[in-house]
Amino acid sequence: MIDMEIIHAFQCLISFQQQEHHQHKAHLQFTDNKINLLLNTQCFEIEISYKLKLKWKCQDSKLTSIHFQQFTIQADNEDLLKLKKHLDCSATYVGIREIYDNVILIQQTDFAKICSLKNKLDGKKYFCKCYKKAEVEKYKIYEQLVIQRKLGDFKNVAQIIDFYESSNSYYFIYEQMKRIHYHSLSHEDIQSMMIFYVVQKC
């Protein structure tokens, strides 16, 4: 029973992992915390969380499909972009090179790398911080994701855009900002950031 407020809905083609070449007309709608796939009399409800791993496909700077669990969904670019915007940093993406290329290494440490890369969809450059899985615990990565999403509400703090995972690394994608002038942060902003960070660490 779907009782949450629907944010957006659209028609799509769906295929199943065991029947990749057989597509079905379906209806996809998403709420704050669920994706609902309506196929004839069936309804598949997928919870949106970091446990949900999704892979996007793009061609000619447009999204063409998304794959998760046993489903492959094809739909119009505009509808898929709305779905992606809703899922960004609320679920885990895989296949980073499907969306980003032109990777340039900026800095490297024993456990992390900072790179510049280009988004194939909008052509813009972004920063990526890459952590080796062997050097960081998963729950700390998720804690950092929550903090980064909240800090994105503050001015002069780089907003996190995407979160990806591979077999050996985690990737945080940030908007590319010019040099941050911390003196332009208000006293209230600094206090709020400090209080939020302390609360999250407790």
Buried (B, 14 or more C-beta within 10 A) or exposed (E): EEEBEEEEBBEBEBBBEEEEEEBBEBBBBBBEEBBBBBBEEEEBEBEBEBEBBBBBBBEEEBBBBBBBEEBBBBBBBEBBBBBBEBBBBBBBBBBBEBBBEEBEEEEEEEEBBBBBBBBBBEEEBBBBBBBBBEEBEEEEBBEBBEBBBBBBEBEEBBBBBBBBBEEEBBBBBBBEEEEEEEEEBEEEBEEBBEEBEEEEEE
